[in-house]
Amino acid sequence: MGQTEKAHKVFEEILQSNPFSYETLFKNALLMDRCGEGEVVLKWFEVLALAKKEEKVRDACFIMAYVHFVQNNIDLGLMSYQELTGEDPSDYKPIFVEG
């Protein structure tokens, strides 16, 4: 609603208490991209994915793949979805988006 700075602060507060909140990570990534921070958001998720080796990292990789699509890096986004599908064929999210 045009209050990007306020939204960013709210997302930061939520992420402090729940750093792997999928919805918050997703919305914050989109907000950052809209504010011209697309490269920063990709680096942010790369660091997050490397720093934490647990199931929630998969969500960060999924969001990173989506951001590639938003930034018109279609080939890179598709490649990321294919990697995610190969890692866990039972996870419907990358299959659904890729199809």
Summary of the structure (lengths in Angstrom):
residues: 99
radius of gyration: 13.4
end to end distance: 31.2
largest distance: 39.1
contacts: 262
relative contact order: 0.11
helix: 78%
strand: 0%
